[in-house]
Amino acid sequence: MTEIQRFGESARWSDIVIYRGEARWVEVADDASADLSGQITQVLTQINVTLERIGSSRTGLLQVLIFLADLNDSKILNALWDDWVPSGHPPIRACVAAGLAPGYFVEMVISAAVAE
């Protein structure tokens, strides 16, 4: 059986879990005082950092589940998303409304391929 790797492990969760060539993690904005656009930009930047950390890239994205506090914000999300996702390599994606922690507008759950 392939070993499960956990990074940033705490009693409640791990920051990143890698199993069988797939990494999974969650991103929320580091600075919740930013507006919606600022939080989305932060999260996309944080995903880039994590991808680099695990030896992957945006072309290795497999799936992104996006939780928005208000689905009416999809237009702003989509504009930033379309600039960020590499042409020819879009992951599967779902976007749903969710009750997020106060001050947060977006949360993303990411999975990406990594070299074993």
C-alpha positions in Angstrom: 0.0 0.0 0.0 1.3 3.5 -0.9 2.1 5.6 2.1 -0.1 8.5 2.9 1.9 11.7 3.4 0.6 14.5 5.6 2.0 18.0 5.9 1.1 20.6 8.4 -0.6 18.1 10.5 -2.6 19.2 13.6 -5.1 17.5 15.9 -8.0 18.6 13.6 -6.6 18.5 10.0 -3.6 18.4 7.8 -2.6 21.2 5.5 -1.8 18.9 2.6 -2.4 15.2 2.1 -0.7 13.2 -0.7 -1.7 9.7 -1.7 -1.0 7.8 -4.9 0.2 10.8 -6.9 -2.6 13.1 -5.9 -2.3 16.0 -3.4 -5.4 17.5 -1.7 -5.7 20.6 0.4 -7.9 23.6 1.2 -7.2 27.3 0.8 -8.8 30.4 2.4 -7.5 33.9 2.2 -4.6 34.6 4.6 -6.0 38.2 5.0 -9.8 38.1 5.6 -9.9 41.9 5.7 -9.5 42.0 1.9 -12.6 42.4 -0.4 -13.9 39.5 -2.5 -11.5 40.1 -5.4 -8.6 40.4 -3.0 -9.5 37.2 -1.2 -9.9 35.3 -4.5 -6.5 36.6 -5.7 -4.9 35.6 -2.4 -6.3 32.1 -2.6 -5.2 31.6 -6.2 -1.7 32.8 -5.3 -1.6 30.5 -2.3 -2.6 27.6 -4.6 0.4 28.5 -6.8 2.7 28.4 -3.7 1.4 25.0 -2.6 1.7 23.6 -6.1 5.3 24.7 -6.2 5.9 23.2 -2.7 4.6 19.8 -3.8 6.4 19.8 -7.1 3.4 20.4 -9.3 1.9 23.3 -11.3 -1.4 24.6 -12.5 -1.3 22.2 -15.4 -1.5 19.4 -12.8 -4.7 20.6 -11.3 -7.3 17.9 -11.3 -10.3 19.4 -9.4 -11.2 22.6 -7.6 -14.3 22.8 -5.4 -15.1 26.5 -4.8 -17.3 27.7 -2.0 -18.6 31.2 -2.2 -20.5 33.1 0.5 -22.7 34.6 -2.3 -23.1 33.0 -5.7 -23.8 36.5 -7.1 -20.1 36.9 -6.8 -19.5 34.3 -9.6 -18.8 37.0 -12.2 -15.8 38.3 -10.2 -14.6 34.8 -9.5 -14.9 33.7 -13.1 -12.9 36.8 -14.4 -10.0 36.1 -12.0 -10.3 32.3 -12.6 -10.2 32.6 -16.4 -7.0 34.6 -16.2 -5.4 32.1 -13.8 -6.2 28.7 -15.3 -3.7 27.7 -17.9 -5.2 27.4 -21.4 -5.8 23.8 -22.4 -5.5 22.5 -18.8 -8.7 23.4 -16.9 -9.4 21.2 -13.9 -12.9 20.0 -13.2 -14.7 22.6 -11.1 -17.8 23.0 -9.0 -18.9 26.3 -7.4 -21.5 26.3 -4.6 -22.9 28.8 -2.1 -21.8 28.1 1.5 -22.0 29.6 4.9 -18.4 30.6 5.4 -16.7 31.9 8.6 -17.4 35.6 9.2 -15.4 37.9 6.9 -14.5 35.2 4.4 -15.9 35.2 0.9 -14.3 32.2 -0.7 -12.8 28.8 0.2 -11.3 26.3 -2.3 -10.6 22.6 -2.0 -7.9 21.5 -4.5 -6.6 18.3 -5.8 -3.6 18.1 -8.1 -1.3 15.5 -9.6 2.2 15.1 -8.2 5.1 12.9 -9.2 5.4 9.8 -7.1 
